[in-house]
Amino acid sequence: MKLEIIILAAGQGTRMRSSLPKVLHPIAGRPMLSHVIDTARELQPVGLHVVVGHGAEAVQQAIAGDDIHWVHQQQQFGTGHAVMQALPAVSADSCIVVMYGDVPLIEAATLSALAQAAVNGPAVLTAKIADPTGYGRVLRDATGKLSAVVEHKDASEEQRAVDEINTGVMAGPAKDFNAYLPRVGNDNSQGEYYLPDVLAMSVADGRDVASCVVESEIEVLGINDRLQQQMVEREYQRRQAQALLQAGVAIADASRIDIRGELVCGNDVHIDVNAVFEGRVELGNGVHVGPNCVIKDSRIADGVEIHAFSSVDGATVGTGCSVGPYARLRPGTELGEGARIGNFVETKKARIGSGSKANHLAYIGDCEMGAQVNIGAGTITCNYDGVNKHKTTIGNDVFVGSNSTLVAPLEIADQGFVAAGSTVTKRVGDKELAVSRARQRNVQGWRRPQKDED
């Protein structure tokens, strides 16, 4: 039987107290709905339908995928109503799995088992949890067969004592959803059309309703507020840290690492506390990442040391480089083998050659730099004239003295030397010395200003 998936993502999420649609709130740096869609795709469905409502336009702009069929639920009248909006696009001979855009930790294996249980009729995913408050309860008869699902607000005190809950995740033949959903009423405390009523109708017709019990409560936790979002975030990060540790990555504290994208590590990688990785990051063999570093969309080659409190964004760092502490590599930075970028140095769109160094207090932007260059403290490339950006080209074996200002467009040829405190505006030729500063004058007999007496 063909498999099609319907993801319900139309809710506003009022308890988040945010103008952002709930399903766009991030888990590990990506919208929670993206995680749900990724899991759905693992099942290789022939149809992927996402029901949107509140903030529909923002949701569609944020989530990419030509395989997604967007369904608009103009008014939110409950989960049963939401699924009905998608049914016209579902093949009559398909098996449907209903997922939720705010349940990002659910696993493909769990959904696959549920789909297999639903070949001949509706099936529901259930869980036994310590505090079932707020969840629909699963009621069973004396033989243990599922007899009904009752929402918390509609449940009696006896029913509320049941600890097996309906996760909301369901599966079943499309023909059953088409047959039962039009008959679902809204005579309940919420005035909504509940999807689980399909189960009770199936039981009333004398059919057995299959159920799969998920072992992990956190796997089916729906995010309705910031506390639940934080719980899911930490579990997601715990899983990623565990996978890294099992792969041989040394992590100083698995509870103090955040991976908001994809992190690929070589051998003998060491990651200190409070490191954050965003986008796709590659760490080569023997890389050491110091505490409180943020690395985004970057490639770090073998043997690199990234010292504490450094920010690396969109950079390529060559073998054996040293970065930081307190360095900032911005997009377009390329460091050659053995280059050194020290404390309070910022680079942007800069290619820095092998063995070159800027050890402290410098800005290097829009720059092409050769090998074995020394950039003194307090040096900056003046690359912006208020309208356009301009390039600075520095050859090999150049020495730039401290507190120098390099006004682009500018070229400093091989083995050029810039004296400390110079403002350089003209080309410096091979082996030339550039000096551009006022002549020092010492005044004898000078007296300091005195404070006026009242």
N, C-alpha and C positions, 0 to 999 in steps of 0.2 A: 504493500500500500504506500502511495506517495505521502510524503510528510510536508505539511505546511505549518508555519509558526505565526501566531498572532501575539504581538507584544503590546500590552496596554500601557500607554504613556501619556494619558490625557489630563492627569490630575494637576491641580495647582500647587499643592503642598503648602497649605496655609501655615502649618506649624514651623516651617523653615523661616518664616518671617522675611521673605526675600522676593524681589521682583523677578528673579531668575526662575524659570520653570524648574520644578523639582528635579526632573530627570537630567537636567544639565548641570546640577551640582556635582563637583568633582570627587572622584575616588582615584587616588594615585595620579592626579593631574589630568584625568580625562573624565568627560561626563559619564555619570553612572550608566546612562543608557548605552553608551558605546561598549561598555563591558558586557552588558546583556546581549547586545547584537553580536558581538564577537563569539559569545558562547553559543548563540543560536546558529551561527554560521558553521560551527563545528559539526552540527548535525546534518549539514548539507541539504537543507530543505529545498523543495522546488518552488516554494513561495514564502516570502518573508514580508509580513504585513505589520506595520507599526501604526497604532491608533493614537492620534494626537488631538489635543484640544486646547488647553490653556497654553498660550505662548507657542502655538503650532509653527508659526513662521520662524521663530528663533530656533526651535528644535530642529527643523528641517535644514536650516542654514548651518547648524553646528555639527550635524551628523552626515557623514558622506556615505555614499553607496548606491550604485545604479541598480542593485538587486533589491532595494527597499521599495515596497509599495506603501505609500503614505495614505492613511485613511483618516478623514477628519470627523471627529465627534463634536458637532457644533454645541450641543448641550450635554452636560455630564449627568446621566441618569443611572449610573451604576455600571458594574462590570458586565452584567448580562447585556445591557444596552450597548456597551462598547464593542463587545464581540460581534453583536449583530451587524454593526456598521461595516465590519470586515468580511462577513460571510459571503456577500455577493461576488467577491473576487476569488473565493476559495473553490477549488474543484470539488464536485460532489463525491468523488471517490477517494478523497484525501483523508489522512489522519491529521487532526489538528492538535498542536500543543499550544496552550495559552500560557504566556509568560508575562512578567511585570517589569516595567522599566526602572523600578526603584528597588529591585532585588539583584544586585550586581555580583554576588558571590556564588550564585547557583551554578552547578557544574554540569557539563555536557553529559557525563555518565549518568547522572541522576535523571536528566530529561530523557535520555535514550531508554532507560529502564521503564520510565513512566509511559513512553510512547508504545513500547512493546506490550505493556499491560493493557493498553487501550485499544487493541486491535478489534475486539468484538463489542466494545461499549465504553461509556465514559469511565475514566479513572482519575483519581485525585492524589496529589502528593500531600502527605500529612507529616506531622512532627510532634513529638512529646517534649514539652518544655516546662520548666519549673514555674514560670509565671505566665499563664495563658491569657491574662487580662487583655481585653481588646480584640482577641482573635475569635473567629468562628470555631465552634466546637464540633468535633466529629462524634456522632452518636452511633453506637453499634447495638445490634440485637443480642439475644442470649447466646447465639452461635458465633458471635464475633464478626458477623457481616455488617458492613456499613449500611445504616438505615436512613441517616439524614445528616445534614450539616446545618447548624443553627448559629446565626450571628450573635455576637456577645450581647448586643443591646436587646436582642429579642429572646435571649436564653433565660430559663428559670434558674433559681439558685442551685438546684440539683445539677442542672446541665452545666452551669459555670464551674462546678467542681471537677469537671472532666479536664484532664491535662493534655489530651490529644487534640491538636488544632489543625484546621484547614489552612494550608499555606496559600491557597488561592491558585496554585499552579495545577492546571488540569489538562487532560488529553482525551481524545475520543474521535470516533469517525465523524466526518463533516455532516453526514446524513442525520446523525443524532442531534447535533447542535441545531441543525436546520429544523428538526422536528420539535424539539423541546423549547428552544429559546423564545419563539413567538408566543408560547403559552405561559411564560413566566410573568407573574404579577408583581405589583409593588406595594402590597398590603403589609408594610412593615414600618418600623419606627423611623427609618430614613426616607421612606417613600421612593426607594430605588429598586431597580431590577437586578437581583442578585444572580450571578453566574452559578453558584453552588446549588441553586434550586433545580438545575438540570439533573443533579445526582438524585434528589428526592423523587423527581418525576420518573427517573429510570427505575428506581426501587419500586415505586408504585405500579409500574408496568410488569413487575415480577422479574426484573433483570438484576443480576448481581453487579455491583459497582466495585471495580478493582481499586486497590489503594497501594501506594508505595510509601513506606515510612523512611524519612530521611534521618540519618543519624546525627548530623551536626545542626544544631539550632541556628548557628551563625550563618550557615549556608543559605537559609531561606529567610533571613532577617530582611524585612522591608524597611526602607529608610523613610521615616516620616518627620524626623526632627534632627537637630544638630548633634544630639547625643548619639543617636543611632548611626548617623553619618560617621562620627568619630570612631564608634565601635567597629564598623565595617572597614574603615580606613586602616585601623591598627591591625585588624586581622589580615587584610590584604598585604600590608607591609611585612607582617610576621611570616606569611607564606613565602614572600619573595626572599626575605633574609634567610629563611631556612633552606630554600633551594640553593642560594649562593654558598652557604656554609657546606652543604652536602657536595657542592661542586668544587670545594677546596679553597674558596675565598676566605681570607682571614678578616673577620669583622669584629671590631673591638666590643661593640654592644649591639646585639641584634635588635634591640628595642629602640635604638637611636640611629636608624638609617631610613631614608625615604627614597623610593625608586618610583619616579613618576614618568615612566616610559619603559625603555628597554636598555638593560645594562648587560654588556658582554665583557667577560673578564678572562684574561689569560691565567697563567700559573703564577703562584707566589704574589698575588695581589693582596695588599693590606689596606683596609678602609677603617679610619678612625671614627670617633663618635660624631653624630650630627651631620653627616655628609648627606647631601641631597643630589640626586641624579634626575635630570629631566630630558625628555625626548630620547634620542638614541645616543648612547655613550659607549665607546669602546675603550677598555683599559688593557694595555699590553702586559707582557710578562714582567713581573717585578715592580709594578707600579705601586707607589705608596701615596695614599690620599690622606692628608692631615685632617684634624678636627675642624668642623664648621665650614667645610668647603661646599660650594655649589657648582656642579658641572652639568652643562646642557649641550646637547647636540655636538659633541666633540669626539675627536680621536686622539687618544693618548698612547704614544708608542712605548716600547720596552724601557724599563729602568728609569722612568720619570718620577720625580719627587714633586708632589703638589703640597705645599706647606699650608699651615693653618689659615683659615679665613680668606681663602682665595676664591675668586669667581672666574670660571672658564666657560665661555659661551660661544658656540660656533667656531671653535678653534681646532687647529691641527698642531699637536705638540710632538716634536721629533724625539728620537731616541736619546735618553740620558739627560734630558732637560731638567732644569730646576725652576719651579714657579712659586713665588710667594716667599714669606707669608704676606697676606694682605695685598695680593696682586689681583688685577682685573684684566682678563683677556677677553676682548669683545669680538663679535663676528668678523671673520676675514683674517684673523691672526693665524700666521703659520710660523712656527718656530723650528729652525734647523737643528740638527744634531748638536747636543751639548749646549744649547743656548740657555741663558739665565735671565729670568725676569724676577726682580726682587720685590721688596716691600714697597707698597704704595706706588707701583708702576702700573700704568694703564696703557693698553695697546688696542688699536682698532684698525682693521684692514691693513695689516702690516706684515710683511714677509721679512723675517729676521734670520740672518744666515747662521751657519754653523759656528758655534763658539762665541757668538756675539753676546753681549751682556748689557743690561740696564739694571743695576742692582738696587736702586732706590730712587723714589721721588721723581718720576719722569712720566711724560706723555708722548707716545709714539703712535701717530695716526696717519693713514694714507702714505705709507712709507715702504720703500724697497731698500732693504739693508743687506749688505754683503756679509762676509765671514770675518770673525775676529774683530768686531767693532766694539769699542767701549763708549757707552753713553753715561756721562757723569750725572750726579744728583742734581735735580732741579732743572733738567733739560726738557724742553718741549718742542714738538714740531707744530708750527702755526699753520694748520692745513685749511683753515676756513676763513674766507675774507668777508663773511657776512652774507654772501650769496652762493658762492661756489666752493667746492673742495679742491685742493691742489695737492700735488704729490711731492714728496721729498725722496730723493735717490741718494743713497750713501754707499760708497764702494767698500772694498775690502780693507781691513787693517786701519780703519779710520778711528781717530780719537777725538771725542767731543768732550770738552771740559765742563765742569759743573756750572750750573745756572746759565746755560746757553739757550738762546732762542733761535730756532731755525725756521725762517719765514719762507714758506713754499709759495710758488714752485721753486725748488732749489735742488742743486746737485753738489755733492761733495765727492770728489774722485778718490781713487785708491790712495791710501796712506795720507790722506788729508788730515790736518790737525786744526781743531778749533779751540782757541784759548778760552779759559774759563771766563764767564761773564759776558760773552760776546753775543751780539745780535747779528746774525748772518743773513744777508739778503741777496748776495751774489754768489755765483758759482765759485767753488774752491777746487783748484786743479790738483793734479797728482803731486803728493808730497808738499803741498803748500800749507802755510800756516795762516789762518784767518784770525785777525784780532780786530774787534770792533767794540771799543769801550772808551769812556772818557779817560784822559790822562790824569793820574793821581797827582794831587797837589797837597803838600803838607804846610800848614800855616803855623809858624812859630809865634809864641806869645799869645795865642788864642785863649780867651777866657770863657768858661762856661756861663750860660745865662744864670742869673741869680733870681731867687724868688723875691717878688716885691714885698716890702714890709708895709703892713697896714698903718 
